[in-house]
């Protein structure tokens, strides 16, 4: 296998990220999301979201793109907390890895780099939420030392999902 590269995403990456995000999201949530939500969270919606996110000049925000042979195989995004449940922790807002290349350290590397960015921005720790029922992601966060810190309903763009919150109090995720 070729070497995976990780770089900061730019606005020019929005279309590729949206396509990748929808493909991975649909594989992950096909049995978890209600059918109408599954259909509605399409590439158009994701494209607009990623274009907006990548156009913002927020020093707390970071979006990383993992690529293999020029194609996206992972995305990660982090920034200031979006919900009170995270308190003063920085929030990992997106972490997606192509199922074809899982278990090769890409998710861990993305998460580590996102956490390092948040620590450098002064956040005392890192939090993220995962949809209840996404067992592979839950097992991953358990395995890398995430501590379960509660549950909440994520308002999401159109899906109000029940989520489990994981935290790393020292911002070091490895």
C-alpha positions in Angstrom: 0.0 0.0 0.0 1.1 3.5 -0.8 1.8 6.0 2.0 -1.2 8.0 3.3 -0.6 11.7 3.4 -2.5 14.1 5.7 -2.8 17.7 4.9 -5.0 20.8 5.7 -8.1 20.9 3.5 -8.8 23.9 1.5 -12.0 25.3 -0.1 -11.0 23.6 -3.3 -11.4 20.2 -1.6 -15.1 20.8 -0.7 -16.5 18.7 -3.5 -14.2 15.7 -3.0 -14.7 15.8 0.8 -18.5 16.0 0.3 -18.5 13.0 -2.0 -16.2 11.0 0.3 -18.3 12.0 3.4 -21.6 10.9 1.9 -20.1 7.6 0.7 -18.7 6.7 4.1 -21.6 8.1 6.1 -24.1 6.0 4.1 -22.0 2.8 4.7 -21.8 3.6 8.4 -25.4 4.7 9.1 -27.5 2.7 6.6 -28.9 0.6 9.5 -28.9 3.4 12.1 -30.4 6.5 10.5 -34.1 6.7 9.7 -34.7 6.1 5.9 -35.8 9.7 5.3 -32.7 11.1 7.0 -30.5 8.6 5.1 -31.9 9.9 1.8 -31.8 13.6 2.8 -28.2 13.7 3.9 -27.0 13.7 0.3 -23.9 15.1 -1.5 -25.6 18.5 -2.2 -26.2 19.1 1.5 -22.7 17.9 2.5 -21.1 20.0 -0.3 -22.7 23.2 1.0 -21.8 22.4 4.5 -18.1 21.7 3.6 -17.9 24.8 1.4 -19.1 26.9 4.3 -16.8 25.2 6.8 -13.7 25.5 4.6 -14.4 29.2 3.8 -14.4 30.3 7.5 -11.2 31.8 8.8 -11.5 30.6 12.4 -8.2 29.9 14.1 -9.7 27.3 16.4 -11.0 25.3 13.4 -9.0 22.7 11.5 -10.0 20.4 8.7 -7.6 17.6 7.7 -7.8 15.4 4.6 -6.1 12.0 4.5 -5.2 10.9 0.9 -3.9 7.7 -0.7 -2.8 8.0 -4.3 -4.6 11.4 -4.5 -8.0 10.1 -3.4 -9.6 10.9 0.0 -9.4 8.1 2.5 -10.1 10.1 5.7 -11.4 13.5 6.9 -11.2 15.1 10.3 -12.4 18.4 11.6 -12.2 20.1 15.0 -12.8 23.4 16.7 -14.5 25.1 19.6 -17.3 23.2 21.3 -20.7 23.3 19.6 -22.7 22.1 22.6 -22.7 22.8 26.3 -22.0 19.1 27.0 -18.4 19.6 25.9 -17.8 22.4 28.4 -14.5 24.1 27.7 -13.1 21.1 25.7 -12.2 21.4 22.1 -14.5 19.3 19.9 -13.7 16.7 17.3 -16.6 17.5 14.9 -15.9 14.9 12.2 -13.8 11.8 11.9 -14.4 9.5 8.9 -12.2 6.9 7.5 -12.8 4.9 4.3 -13.9 1.3 5.4 -11.5 -0.1 2.8 -8.5 1.3 4.7 -9.6 1.0 8.3 -7.3 -0.5 10.9 -4.3 1.0 9.3 -3.8 3.9 11.8 -5.5 6.6 9.7 -8.2 7.4 12.2 -5.8 7.4 15.1 -3.4 9.7 13.2 -6.2 12.1 12.2 -7.5 12.2 15.8 -4.0 12.8 17.2 -3.4 15.7 14.9 -6.8 17.2 15.6 -6.2 16.9 19.3 -2.7 18.5 19.0 -4.3 21.5 17.2 -6.9 21.9 19.9 -4.2 21.7 22.6 -2.2 24.4 20.8 -5.3 26.6 20.7 -5.5 26.4 24.5 -8.3 23.8 25.0 -7.7 21.8 28.1 -8.9 18.5 26.6 -10.8 17.0 23.7 -14.3 15.7 23.3 -16.4 14.1 20.6 -19.7 12.5 20.2 -20.6 9.3 18.3 -24.1 8.1 17.4 -25.3 5.5 19.8 -25.2 2.2 17.9 -22.1 3.0 15.8 -20.3 0.1 17.5 -17.1 0.1 15.5 -16.5 3.8 16.3 -17.4 3.3 20.0 -15.0 0.3 20.2 -12.3 2.5 18.6 -12.7 5.3 21.0 -12.8 2.9 24.0 -9.6 1.2 22.7 -7.7 4.5 22.5 -8.5 5.6 26.0 -11.6 7.8 25.5 -13.7 8.1 28.7 -17.4 8.1 28.3 -18.7 11.4 29.7 -22.4 11.3 29.1 -25.1 11.3 26.4 -27.0 14.0 24.5 -29.2 14.5 21.5 -27.2 16.0 18.7 -29.3 18.6 16.9 -27.5 17.8 13.6 -28.4 19.4 10.3 -31.6 17.3 10.1 -31.2 14.3 12.3 -31.6 14.5 16.0 -29.4 11.5 16.9 -28.7 10.1 20.4 -25.0 10.4 20.9 -22.4 9.2 23.4 -19.7 11.7 24.4 -16.1 10.6 24.8 -13.4 12.8 26.3 -9.7 12.9 26.7 -8.9 15.2 29.5 -5.3 16.0 28.6 -5.8 16.6 24.8 -3.4 13.8 24.1 -5.1 11.1 21.9 -3.0 8.2 20.9 
